[in-house]
């Protein structure tokens, strides 16, 4: 049986909504990674513009990106809130 592929879109993770970030991280750690599933990110995972000169990566963004490194397959499509990530 093939591994599942999950699709997320317009999650808009941000520091102002820590519960949403925690829920997303739990989903990735408890479902996606153990199932060796693929993950399609169809834009706007973050509510944050990346790639702006002088901007530092917020801790919640760094944590999510670190956890996503454990996902077997990720297809990332940029949204207007997470350009150049």
C-alpha positions in Angstrom: 0.0 0.0 0.0 1.3 3.4 -0.9 2.1 6.0 1.7 -0.5 8.8 2.0 0.0 12.3 0.9 -1.5 15.1 2.9 -2.3 18.6 1.5 -2.3 21.8 3.5 -3.0 25.3 2.3 -3.5 28.7 3.8 -2.5 27.6 7.3 -1.0 31.1 8.1 1.2 30.1 11.0 2.3 33.1 13.0 3.6 34.1 16.4 0.3 35.6 17.3 -1.4 32.2 17.0 0.8 29.7 18.9 -1.9 27.1 19.3 -2.2 26.9 15.5 1.5 26.3 15.2 1.4 23.7 17.9 -1.5 21.9 16.2 0.3 21.9 12.9 3.6 20.6 14.5 1.7 17.8 16.2 0.0 16.8 12.9 3.4 16.6 11.2 5.1 14.8 14.1 2.3 12.4 14.9 0.8 11.6 11.4 3.0 12.7 8.5 6.4 11.6 9.8 5.4 8.2 11.3 3.4 7.3 8.1 6.3 8.2 5.8 3.7 10.4 4.1 4.2 13.1 1.6 3.1 16.6 2.3 1.9 19.2 -0.2 2.1 22.7 1.1 -0.1 24.7 -1.3 0.9 28.2 -0.3 0.8 30.4 2.8 2.0 28.0 5.4 3.3 31.1 7.2 1.8 34.5 7.7 5.2 36.1 7.2 7.2 37.5 4.4 10.5 35.8 4.0 13.4 37.1 1.9 13.1 40.8 3.0 16.6 42.2 3.5 17.5 42.4 7.2 14.6 40.3 8.4 15.4 37.5 10.9 13.7 34.2 10.9 11.1 34.1 13.7 11.5 31.1 16.2 8.2 29.5 15.2 9.2 29.5 11.5 12.6 28.0 12.3 10.9 25.3 14.4 8.4 24.4 11.7 11.1 24.2 9.0 13.2 22.0 11.2 10.3 19.6 11.8 9.6 19.5 8.0 13.1 18.2 7.4 11.9 14.9 8.8 9.1 14.6 6.2 9.9 12.1 3.5 8.5 14.1 0.6 7.5 17.8 0.6 6.1 19.7 -2.4 6.2 23.4 -1.5 4.3 26.0 -3.5 4.9 29.5 -2.4 2.0 31.7 -1.4 2.0 35.5 -1.2 2.7 35.3 2.6 5.8 33.0 2.4 7.7 34.1 -0.7 11.3 33.0 -1.2 11.2 30.5 1.6 
